[in-house]
Amino acid sequence: MSTASTTGSWPSMSTNPPNVSGLGTEHVTWGIPAGAGQSGYVFQGGTVPVRTDGTEFVLGTYTHENFPIQGMPQPQFDVDLTVHVVFEDGTEADFAFRFHHNETPNTGPAPEDIVDLPMFVSPQTVTLDGIPYGVVISGFKQGGQIVRTFISPENGSNSAEVVAIFARAGEPEIVLTTVRNKGEVKYTQADEYVEIVNRGTVAGNISGWVLGADDAGQDFTFPPGTVLQPGQRIRVYTNQIHPQWGGFSYGINRPIWNDKGDRAVLRDTDKNSVSEYGYGNRA
C-alpha cells in the first residue's frame, strides 16, 4: 500500500443560478440567501492510502452547505468535480465526477435537499505499474454506512466522506463484502443479509449466478436482467424486501447464516466460485 494526496475543485455547473461564486476552486456557492447564507459545495482532499486490490479508501470529504435560498429557476442541476491526485512516485492524474443536485423547496413535508452521483466512474485512467486503473466512487459514507444518495437537511453544513476504489480499467469485479449473520428480528432473523458490490469500472451481469451458504437448500439464484453498475451495492436478505438494495430475498422464514460462523459463496453460471466470504469460526 502507498499513499497519494488529493485536492478537488468544482469547474462547472449545468445551469447558471444567481450569485454563483467559486467555480474552479474547492468551494462553490450559489443562490440569493433567504436566511443565514448561500448554498454550496466543498471538497476537501488530503493524504489517502492507495491500493489496487479493490480496497475502498476515502477520496476526500464532501460538504453541502444547505441554507434556504431564493431565485432558483431550475431546482435540479449538475455540478462537476475534478479530483487531482498526486502519487508517491510523482505521477499525477485528474479524475472527473458529476454530482446531481435537487434544490427542494425549503418548506413542506420533504425540505431536505438531495444529492446523488450519476457518474460513479471517472472517464480518466492512470497507469500504475504498467496497468491502467480507473477510479470508481462507491458512494457517500456516513455513520459507517455507504450510500449512493446524500440527504441533506436544511439550515446547516452536512458532510460525508466520499469513498472510492482504484479498479482495473474496463473490467467488472463482483465481490462479497459483508454477511450480517445476526438479525434483530426475533426467531426468524429475517433481516440477515449478504452484501455484494461491483468494484470494477464497467457493469457486471450476474443473471443466473448463485449465492449459497455451506448447507444444502440455502441457495439464491439471481434473476435474469440482474446487472450491477460500477460501484453499486446490493443485498440479499433472508426474508425481507428492500428495494433500495435491489429487492432480493431468499424468502425463507428461518435463519440462514450461522451465528457462530459460516461461509458465503458466489458462483457464476458455470458454477465457478467468483467470491467467498467467511466470518466467525469460518473466517
C-alpha positions in Angstrom: 0.0 0.0 0.0 1.2 3.5 -0.8 -0.3 7.0 -0.3 -1.3 9.8 -2.5 -2.5 13.4 -2.0 -5.9 14.6 -3.3 -7.3 18.0 -4.0 -10.6 19.0 -5.6 -12.3 21.8 -7.5 -15.7 22.4 -9.0 -15.0 23.7 -12.5 -18.6 23.9 -14.0 -22.3 23.6 -13.5 -25.1 22.6 -15.9 -27.1 25.7 -15.1 -26.3 29.3 -14.1 -28.1 30.1 -10.9 -27.9 33.6 -9.5 -24.8 34.6 -7.4 -22.6 31.8 -8.5 -19.1 32.1 -6.9 -16.0 30.0 -6.6 -16.1 27.9 -9.8 -12.7 26.4 -10.3 -12.0 26.2 -6.6 -12.7 23.7 -3.8 -15.7 25.8 -2.6 -18.6 26.8 -4.9 -21.7 28.7 -3.8 -24.9 29.9 -5.4 -28.3 31.4 -4.7 -29.9 34.5 -3.2 -29.8 34.0 0.6 -33.2 33.8 2.4 -31.5 33.5 5.7 -28.1 32.5 7.0 -26.2 32.2 3.7 -25.9 30.7 0.3 -26.0 27.1 -0.6 -22.8 25.4 -1.8 -20.4 22.5 -2.2 -17.0 22.0 -0.6 -14.5 19.2 -1.4 -11.6 18.7 1.0 -8.9 16.3 0.0 -5.9 15.1 1.9 -3.4 12.2 2.2 -5.1 9.0 1.3 -4.0 5.3 1.2 -3.9 3.8 -2.3 -4.3 0.2 -3.0 -5.0 -1.5 -6.4 -6.7 -4.6 -4.9 -10.1 -3.1 -4.8 -9.8 -1.9 -1.2 -12.0 1.1 -0.6 -10.4 4.4 0.6 -11.6 7.9 1.4 -11.1 10.1 -1.7 -12.0 13.2 0.3 -14.7 14.9 2.3 -17.8 16.4 0.7 -19.7 19.1 2.5 -23.0 20.5 1.4 -23.8 24.0 2.8 -27.6 23.8 2.7 -29.3 27.1 3.5 -32.7 28.5 2.3 -32.1 30.4 -0.9 -34.3 32.3 -3.5 -34.2 32.8 -7.2 -33.7 29.2 -8.4 -35.5 28.9 -11.7 -34.0 25.4 -12.2 -34.0 23.4 -8.9 -32.2 20.3 -10.4 -28.8 20.7 -11.9 -25.4 19.0 -12.2 -22.1 20.2 -10.5 -18.9 18.8 -11.9 -16.0 17.9 -9.6 -12.3 17.4 -10.6 -10.1 15.5 -8.2 -6.4 15.9 -8.7 -4.3 13.0 -7.4 -0.5 13.1 -6.9 1.0 9.6 -6.2 4.1 8.9 -4.2 6.2 8.3 -7.3 5.3 11.7 -8.7 2.6 10.5 -11.1 -0.3 13.0 -11.4 -3.8 12.4 -12.7 -7.2 14.3 -12.8 -10.4 12.4 -12.3 -13.8 13.9 -13.2 -17.1 13.2 -11.5 -20.6 14.7 -11.6 -22.9 15.5 -8.6 -26.6 15.8 -9.3 -28.3 18.4 -7.1 -32.0 18.7 -6.2 -32.7 22.0 -4.5 -36.0 21.1 -2.9 -38.5 23.6 -1.5 -37.4 25.0 1.8 -40.7 24.2 3.5 -43.2 21.3 3.2 -43.1 17.6 4.0 -39.6 17.0 2.5 -37.4 20.1 2.7 -34.2 18.2 2.6 -32.0 18.6 -0.5 -30.9 15.5 -2.3 -27.5 14.9 -3.9 -26.6 11.8 -5.9 -23.8 10.7 -8.2 -25.0 9.8 -11.7 -21.3 9.4 -12.8 -19.6 6.9 -10.5 -16.7 6.1 -12.8 -14.3 8.7 -13.9 -13.6 8.6 -17.7 -9.9 9.2 -17.0 -7.4 6.5 -16.1 -4.0 6.4 -14.7 -1.2 3.8 -15.3 0.3 2.3 -12.2 3.0 -0.4 -12.5 2.1 -0.8 -16.2 -1.6 -1.4 -15.6 -4.4 1.2 -16.4 -6.7 1.9 -13.5 -9.8 4.0 -13.1 -11.4 5.5 -10.1 -14.9 4.3 -9.0 -16.8 6.2 -6.4 -18.6 3.8 -4.1 -20.8 6.5 -2.5 -21.1 8.7 0.5 -20.1 7.3 3.8 -22.0 8.5 6.9 -22.2 6.7 10.2 -20.3 3.7 8.9 -22.8 3.2 6.0 -22.0 3.8 2.4 -25.0 5.1 0.5 -25.5 6.3 -3.1 -27.7 9.3 -2.2 -26.8 12.1 0.2 -29.8 13.5 2.1 -29.0 17.0 3.4 -31.3 18.7 6.0 -31.8 22.5 5.7 -30.0 25.2 7.7 -26.6 23.7 8.1 -23.4 22.2 6.7 -23.7 18.5 6.2 -20.6 16.4 5.4 -19.8 12.9 4.3 -16.7 11.0 3.2 -16.5 10.2 -0.5 -15.4 6.6 -0.7 -13.6 5.3 -3.8 -11.8 2.4 -5.3 -8.9 2.1 -7.8 -10.0 -0.6 -10.2 -8.6 -2.1 -13.4 -10.0 -0.2 -16.3 -12.5 -2.0 -18.5 -13.4 -4.8 -16.1 -16.2 -5.7 -13.6 -15.2 -7.1 -10.3 -18.1 -8.7 -8.3 -17.3 -9.5 -4.7 -19.0 -10.4 -1.4 -18.2 -7.7 1.2 -20.4 -8.4 4.2 -22.5 -11.1 5.9 -24.8 -9.8 8.5 -25.4 -13.0 10.4 -27.2 -11.8 13.5 -30.5 -10.2 12.6 -32.6 -8.2 15.0 -35.9 -9.9 14.1 -36.7 -12.4 16.8 -36.6 -16.1 15.9 -36.5 -15.8 12.1 -33.7 -13.2 11.8 -35.5 -12.1 8.6 -33.2 -9.0 8.4 -30.0 -11.0 7.9 -28.3 -10.2 4.6 -25.3 -10.6 2.4 -23.9 -7.6 0.6 -22.4 -7.7 -2.9 -20.6 -4.9 -4.7 -19.2 -4.3 -8.2 -15.7 -2.9 -7.5 -14.9 -2.7 -11.3 -15.1 0.1 -13.8 -17.8 -1.5 -16.1 -21.2 -3.1 -15.4 -21.3 -6.8 -14.4 -24.2 -9.1 -15.4 -24.8 -11.6 -12.6 -28.0 -13.1 -14.0 -28.2 -16.8 -13.1 -25.4 -16.5 -10.5 -25.9 -18.3 -7.3 -25.3 -17.1 -3.7 -25.1 -20.0 -1.3 -24.2 -21.0 2.3 -22.4 -24.2 3.1 -25.7 -26.1 3.9 -27.8 -27.6 1.1 -31.0 -25.8 0.3 -29.7 -22.3 1.0 -29.1 -21.1 -2.5 -30.3 -17.9 -4.1 -30.3 -17.5 -7.9 -30.2 -14.0 -9.3 -33.0 -13.4 -11.8 -32.5 -12.5 -15.5 -31.5 -8.9 -16.0 -29.5 -8.5 -12.8 -26.8 -6.1 -13.7 -24.5 -4.3 -11.1 -23.3 -0.9 -12.2 -19.8 0.2 -11.2 -19.7 0.9 -7.5 -23.2 -0.5 -7.0 -24.1 -2.5 -3.9 -26.9 -4.9 -3.5 -28.1 -7.0 -0.6 -29.8 -10.4 -0.4 -32.0 -10.6 2.7 -33.2 -13.8 4.4 -36.8 -12.8 4.4 -37.2 -9.0 3.8 -37.6 -6.9 0.7 -35.6 -3.7 0.5 -36.0 -2.0 -2.9 -33.2 0.4 -2.2 -30.8 -2.6 -2.1 -32.1 -4.3 -5.1 -35.2 -6.1 -3.6 -33.5 -9.5 -3.3 -34.7 -12.0 -0.7 -34.3 -15.7 0.0 -37.9 -15.7 1.2 -37.1 -18.2 3.9 -38.9 -18.0 7.2 -35.9 -19.1 9.3 -32.3 -18.0 9.9 -29.8 -18.9 7.1 -26.5 -17.6 8.4 -25.0 -19.5 11.4 -24.4 -17.0 14.3 -21.1 -18.7 15.2 -19.6 -18.7 11.8 -20.3 -19.6 8.1 -19.1 -19.2 4.6 -20.9 -17.4 1.8 -20.0 -18.4 -1.8 -20.9 -16.6 -5.0 -20.8 -18.8 -8.1 -21.2 -17.9 -11.8 -23.4 -19.7 -14.3 -20.6 -22.3 -14.8 -20.6 -23.0 -11.1 -17.1 -21.4 -10.7 -16.5 -19.7 -7.3 -16.2 -16.0 -8.0 -16.1 -14.7 -4.5 -16.2 -16.1 -0.9 -16.7 -14.5 2.5 -16.1 -16.3 5.7 -16.9 -15.0 9.2 -16.8 -16.1 12.8 -15.2 -19.5 13.2 -15.2 -19.8 9.4 -13.2 -16.6 8.8 
